[in-house]
Amino acid sequence: MIEAGFIVLGLMGLLWGSDYAVNAAREIARKLRISELIVGLTIVSIGTSLPEISTNLLAGFSTLSGVDASGIAVGNIIGSELSQITILLG
């Protein structure tokens, strides 16, 4: 039962966060007087890529400090590409 509550809270957070991100991107476009499309294609796309970038950076820094985290980086890259291909193909 607690798990269902966490799922509902997570979905509510996702809805709030996505609404906030879209409104913030629109505000950035308005203040900079550029097209919303351009903001969506650049700023929002960077935001969606940040989790993958940070995972790979942390795996790389872990490898530099002597911990073998290359499997995490490779798995992240392969998983990201497979999910993007799957989503694009529908």
Secondary structure, 3 states (H helix, E strand, C coil): CHHHHHHHHHHHHHHHHHHHHHHHHHHHHHHHCCCHHHHHHHHHHHHHHHHHHHHHHHHHHHHHCCCCCHHHHHHHHHHHHHHHHHHHHC
